[in-house]
Amino acid sequence: MHKARLEEINKLFLQYRRHFEIGDADQIADFYRFPLHYYREDGSKQTVARSEFIPQVDKLLHTYRRLQVSQIVGTVTDVIELNGNSSLATLNWILLRPEGDKSAELYTATTRYLVSETADGLKIDSMILVDEATKIRGAVRAHKKAAP
């Protein structure tokens, strides 16, 4: 893997994470090339248009607000160069929420992304969920139990 490509991928996901923390679904969608290929944890595959993607991200952002997510840490843990234009990046996401004067881990999840070079720069082509949907459901259940 070329060092420059690895730096581009790290920069892409740093900016991507920041937009999740800001909470703007339209800007998050700008990181993707549509139609997006979305591989679910149950093995099913879905092709998603931008117009379908934005409401899904809005729903996820709403869930993050309900769970009081205050910070998202994304670490690129592996990159496999597939060809000169495409790479498979594995990220470990850690979602944090306030707990007193510190932050506490809400959950961690692994997601894989196919990133490709486009005329508009590096974009996410496909997203492969590994365990995030399960983790979100668990966090929502735990939050409901803890609520007075």
Residue frames as qw, qx, qy, qz and C-alpha x, y, z in Angstrom:
[[0.000, 0.889, 0.458, 0.000, 0.00, 0.00, 0.00],
 [0.370, 0.499, -0.032, 0.783, 1.26, 3.40, -0.91],
 [0.282, -0.304, -0.511, 0.753, 1.75, 5.68, 2.09],
 [0.158, 0.006, -0.131, -0.979, -0.12, 8.48, 0.29],
 [0.512, -0.293, -0.632, -0.502, -3.23, 6.27, -0.15],
 [0.508, -0.375, -0.697, 0.340, -3.17, 5.28, 3.53],
 [0.138, -0.209, -0.259, 0.933, -2.95, 8.95, 4.51],
 [0.320, -0.123, -0.378, -0.860, -5.89, 9.78, 2.19],
 [0.558, -0.359, -0.724, -0.189, -8.00, 7.01, 3.74],
 [0.405, -0.354, -0.575, 0.617, -7.19, 8.17, 7.28],
 [0.024, 0.104, 0.020, -0.994, -8.03, 11.77, 6.33],
 [0.409, -0.248, -0.591, -0.650, -11.30, 10.67, 4.70],
 [0.568, -0.444, -0.693, 0.006, -12.47, 8.86, 7.82],
 [0.290, -0.255, -0.401, 0.830, -11.32, 11.63, 10.16],
 [0.203, -0.005, -0.158, -0.966, -13.49, 14.11, 8.25],
 [0.512, -0.277, -0.703, -0.409, -16.31, 11.55, 8.03],
 [0.466, -0.375, -0.690, 0.408, -16.25, 11.07, 11.82],
 [0.095, -0.173, -0.215, 0.956, -16.31, 14.82, 12.40],
 [0.368, -0.127, -0.376, -0.841, -19.45, 15.15, 10.27],
 [0.552, -0.376, -0.740, -0.078, -21.12, 12.42, 12.30],
 [0.351, -0.344, -0.526, 0.694, -20.31, 14.36, 15.46],
 [0.110, 0.066, -0.076, -0.989, -21.72, 17.54, 13.88],
 [0.368, 0.360, 0.784, -0.348, -24.83, 15.58, 12.92],
 [0.419, 0.560, -0.135, -0.702, -25.46, 16.58, 9.31],
 [0.766, 0.170, 0.620, 0.006, -26.81, 13.72, 7.17],
 [0.597, 0.799, 0.046, -0.052, -26.46, 15.65, 3.89],
 [0.077, 0.833, -0.547, 0.004, -22.77, 16.28, 4.50],
 [0.599, -0.290, 0.745, -0.035, -22.25, 12.67, 5.58],
 [0.794, 0.456, 0.396, -0.063, -23.80, 11.53, 2.31],
 [0.362, 0.881, -0.281, -0.119, -21.15, 13.56, 0.45],
 [0.310, -0.580, 0.751, 0.060, -18.56, 10.97, 1.53],
 [0.659, 0.125, 0.741, -0.028, -20.32, 8.28, -0.50],
 [0.184, 0.229, -0.630, -0.719, -20.59, 7.38, -4.16],
 [0.609, 0.252, 0.554, -0.508, -24.16, 6.46, -5.03],
 [0.808, -0.423, -0.165, -0.374, -25.73, 4.10, -5.52],
 [0.213, -0.570, 0.723, -0.326, -24.19, 2.76, -2.32],
 [0.746, -0.021, -0.653, -0.126, -23.85, -0.98, -1.86],
 [0.418, -0.516, 0.456, -0.593, -24.82, -1.82, 1.68],
 [0.622, 0.031, -0.783, -0.001, -24.07, -5.25, 3.10],
 [0.604, -0.580, 0.106, -0.536, -26.03, -6.04, 6.24],
 [0.275, -0.464, 0.792, -0.284, -25.03, -8.24, 9.14],
 [0.782, 0.101, 0.528, -0.316, -27.57, -10.88, 8.12],
 [0.498, -0.065, 0.725, 0.472, -25.82, -11.32, 4.76],
 [0.419, 0.754, 0.504, 0.041, -28.38, -9.41, 2.73],
 [0.372, -0.074, 0.251, 0.891, -27.31, -6.73, 0.27],
 [0.194, 0.842, 0.462, -0.200, -29.05, -3.51, -0.57],
 [0.391, 0.278, 0.233, 0.846, -28.38, -0.84, -3.16],
 [0.153, -0.766, -0.457, 0.425, -29.18, 2.55, -1.66],
 [0.314, 0.686, 0.227, 0.615, -29.71, 5.85, -3.48],
 [0.213, 0.176, -0.327, 0.904, -28.70, 9.12, -1.85],
 [0.451, -0.364, -0.120, -0.806, -32.38, 10.01, -1.33],
 [0.844, -0.337, -0.391, -0.146, -32.84, 6.80, 0.70],
 [0.668, 0.066, -0.459, 0.581, -29.53, 7.08, 2.52],
 [0.020, 0.411, -0.226, 0.883, -30.06, 10.52, 4.06],
 [0.670, -0.471, -0.053, -0.571, -33.22, 9.54, 6.04],
 [0.905, -0.153, -0.365, 0.154, -31.39, 6.41, 7.29],
 [0.494, 0.202, -0.364, 0.763, -28.50, 8.54, 8.52],
 [0.289, -0.494, 0.072, -0.817, -30.94, 11.04, 10.09],
 [0.847, -0.392, -0.231, -0.276, -32.49, 8.14, 12.02],
 [0.809, -0.024, -0.365, 0.460, -29.06, 6.96, 13.18],
 [0.212, 0.369, -0.245, 0.871, -28.10, 10.50, 14.23],
 [0.560, -0.517, -0.067, -0.644, -31.37, 10.78, 16.18],
 [0.909, -0.279, -0.305, 0.053, -30.52, 7.52, 17.95],
 [0.604, 0.170, -0.335, 0.703, -27.05, 8.87, 18.79],
 [0.135, -0.486, 0.138, -0.852, -28.62, 12.01, 20.29],
 [0.778, -0.453, -0.167, -0.403, -31.03, 9.89, 22.37],
 [0.907, -0.163, -0.261, 0.287, -28.08, 7.83, 23.60],
 [0.273, -0.948, 0.112, 0.123, -26.19, 11.07, 24.37],
 [0.832, 0.148, 0.120, 0.521, -23.22, 10.25, 22.14],
 [0.150, -0.944, 0.044, 0.290, -20.74, 13.04, 22.77],
 [0.006, 0.714, -0.616, -0.333, -17.74, 11.77, 20.82],
 [0.957, 0.263, 0.106, -0.061, -16.99, 9.23, 18.13],
 [0.247, -0.668, 0.642, 0.283, -13.52, 7.77, 17.76],
 [0.906, 0.400, 0.052, -0.127, -12.78, 5.99, 14.51],
 [0.344, -0.630, 0.643, 0.266, -9.56, 4.05, 14.04],
 [0.761, 0.474, -0.371, -0.243, -8.51, 2.57, 10.73],
 [0.714, -0.453, 0.532, -0.055, -7.30, -0.87, 11.81],
 [0.599, -0.038, 0.706, 0.376, -6.59, -2.43, 8.41],
 [0.478, 0.688, -0.116, -0.534, -6.43, -1.44, 4.76],
 [0.664, 0.035, 0.678, 0.313, -6.18, -3.88, 1.88],
 [0.219, 0.538, -0.343, -0.739, -5.34, -2.39, -1.48],
 [0.758, 0.315, 0.551, -0.152, -7.60, -4.18, -3.97],
 [0.649, 0.479, 0.320, 0.497, -6.28, -2.40, -7.07],
 [0.384, 0.141, -0.004, 0.913, -4.90, 0.99, -8.03],
 [0.213, -0.407, -0.179, -0.870, -8.25, 2.70, -7.39],
 [0.720, -0.470, -0.221, -0.460, -9.95, 0.71, -4.63],
 [0.202, 0.290, -0.799, 0.487, -9.15, -0.33, -1.07],
 [0.649, -0.514, -0.529, -0.185, -10.99, -2.20, 1.67],
 [0.058, 0.458, -0.482, 0.745, -10.70, -0.30, 4.95],
 [0.579, -0.470, -0.662, 0.070, -11.64, -1.74, 8.34],
 [0.054, -0.537, 0.255, -0.802, -12.54, 0.74, 11.05],
 [0.407, -0.394, -0.749, 0.342, -13.16, 0.27, 14.73],
 [0.173, -0.623, -0.129, -0.752, -15.65, 2.82, 16.00],
 [0.338, -0.300, -0.699, 0.554, -15.94, 3.76, 19.67],
 [0.199, -0.686, -0.311, -0.627, -18.94, 5.81, 20.72],
 [0.330, -0.088, -0.589, 0.732, -18.60, 7.76, 23.94],
 [0.292, -0.766, -0.405, -0.406, -21.16, 9.44, 26.15],
 [0.040, -0.603, 0.419, -0.678, -20.70, 11.75, 29.12],
 [0.745, -0.427, -0.509, 0.058, -20.50, 10.15, 32.54],
 [0.512, -0.721, -0.141, 0.444, -19.91, 12.69, 35.26],
 [0.035, 0.894, -0.252, -0.368, -16.90, 14.77, 34.27],
 [0.294, -0.352, 0.803, 0.381, -15.50, 11.99, 32.06],
 [0.655, 0.287, -0.380, -0.587, -16.54, 10.03, 29.00],
 [0.612, -0.135, 0.761, -0.165, -17.73, 6.43, 29.09],
 [0.080, 0.147, -0.829, -0.533, -17.79, 3.94, 26.26],
 [0.700, 0.163, 0.169, -0.674, -21.29, 3.34, 24.96],
 [0.922, 0.131, 0.364, 0.017, -20.21, 0.65, 22.51],
 [0.109, -0.547, 0.632, 0.538, -17.57, -0.28, 19.97],
 [0.812, 0.430, 0.352, -0.179, -18.26, -1.62, 16.50],
 [0.381, -0.291, 0.638, 0.603, -16.36, -2.73, 13.44],
 [0.617, 0.692, 0.243, -0.286, -17.34, -1.62, 9.93],
 [0.544, -0.113, 0.552, 0.622, -15.64, -2.28, 6.62],
 [0.364, 0.803, 0.096, -0.463, -15.73, 0.14, 3.72],
 [0.676, 0.282, 0.418, 0.537, -14.83, -0.19, 0.07],
 [0.008, -0.846, 0.006, 0.534, -13.29, 3.15, -0.81],
 [0.683, 0.378, 0.441, 0.443, -12.62, 4.09, -4.42],
 [0.203, -0.353, 0.179, 0.896, -10.92, 6.91, -6.24],
 [0.366, 0.726, 0.580, 0.049, -13.46, 8.95, -8.21],
 [0.343, 0.598, 0.180, 0.702, -13.35, 12.16, -10.24],
 [0.324, -0.827, -0.042, -0.458, -14.41, 13.90, -6.99],
 [0.084, -0.594, 0.688, -0.407, -11.69, 12.25, -4.89],
 [0.188, 0.034, -0.965, 0.177, -11.84, 9.27, -2.56],
 [0.616, -0.205, -0.021, -0.760, -15.42, 8.12, -1.86],
 [0.410, -0.081, 0.862, -0.289, -17.06, 5.26, 0.04],
 [0.414, 0.119, -0.669, -0.605, -18.53, 2.83, -2.50],
 [0.722, -0.271, -0.603, -0.207, -19.77, 0.08, -0.21],
 [0.315, -0.519, 0.534, -0.588, -20.35, -0.35, 3.49],
 [0.683, -0.059, -0.726, -0.051, -20.13, -3.76, 5.14],
 [0.531, -0.614, 0.252, -0.527, -21.64, -3.86, 8.61],
 [0.432, 0.209, -0.850, 0.217, -19.98, -6.32, 10.94],
 [0.381, -0.363, -0.790, 0.314, -21.62, -5.79, 14.32],
 [0.007, 0.094, -0.175, 0.980, -22.92, -2.24, 14.68],
 [0.524, -0.342, -0.378, -0.682, -26.67, -2.84, 14.31],
 [0.719, -0.342, -0.596, 0.107, -26.55, -5.37, 17.14],
 [0.423, -0.105, -0.402, 0.806, -24.52, -2.98, 19.32],
 [0.181, -0.238, -0.069, -0.952, -26.93, -0.08, 18.69],
 [0.654, -0.401, -0.480, -0.425, -29.94, -2.21, 19.66],
 [0.681, -0.283, -0.547, 0.397, -28.16, -3.29, 22.85],
 [0.236, 0.023, -0.237, 0.942, -27.26, 0.31, 23.72],
 [0.379, -0.330, -0.241, -0.830, -30.85, 1.48, 23.14],
 [0.722, -0.403, -0.546, -0.137, -32.22, -1.31, 25.38],
 [0.577, -0.202, -0.460, 0.644, -29.70, -0.48, 28.11],
 [0.028, 0.169, -0.048, 0.984, -30.56, 3.23, 27.84],
 [0.539, -0.414, -0.387, -0.623, -34.29, 2.49, 28.19],
 [0.734, -0.369, -0.546, 0.165, -33.67, 0.36, 31.29],
 [0.463, -0.113, -0.328, 0.816, -31.53, 3.08, 32.88],
 [0.121, -0.403, -0.178, -0.890, -34.08, 5.84, 32.19],
 [0.128, 0.079, 0.686, -0.712, -36.18, 6.84, 35.20]]
